[in-house]
Amino acid sequence: MLAVIAKRPMTKQIFYFDKLTSWDKITTSGYLLLTGIFAYFFLKINSDSSNRTLLLFYTLMTQLLLYLLNYVSLRNLTVFVIWVVFSFGHLYLYYQLKDNPSLQNFRGHAATGLRTTIISLILFQLLRIISLKTQKEELVAPNKGGRTDIYEGREITVVDYILFVVYFGTTIYLNLK
């Protein structure tokens, strides 16, 4: 009996710190590069409407792609903390831009989405816990047109689709309100 228990693979805890993978280094470095490119164009463009669109695209795509591209990586608290630091950078930018009248849209300020990155990260972890508690499986992203998730090949369940829609719906709502 003891020999059987000893041979079982160790499962990771819900929250753990681990080394960065190559993918983590690529996504965080790529994000920093894209942020630099975004900042360059944001400062160089003299069109208020283009800046509003660019800002909305930057924040919304960050939050949506975090789930789609990094849902496995965000399980590692080392990666999660890096993205939380980025979200504090977003908060800083929000406070720098929130009073700029040229970024005012018909339905709200273009910088509003910058303050919601931290909320998206917390929501991801909450949905992850819900997934683990309800189906004993990690949160995954459905594969376009497939029945498995993008990276791990796990069969997608109704709960996975519901949690996916909750994340995307909440993120889009918070960015556009």
Secondary structure, 3 states (H helix, E strand, C coil): CHHHHHHCCCCCCCCECCCCCHHHHHHHHHHHHHHHHHHHHHHHCCCHHHHHHHHHHHHHHHHHHHHHHHCCHHHEHHHHHHHHHHHHHHHHHHHHHCCCHHHEECCEEHHHHHHHHHHHHHHHHHHHHHHHHHHCCCCCCECCCCCEECCCCCECCHHHHHHHHHHHHHHHHHHHC
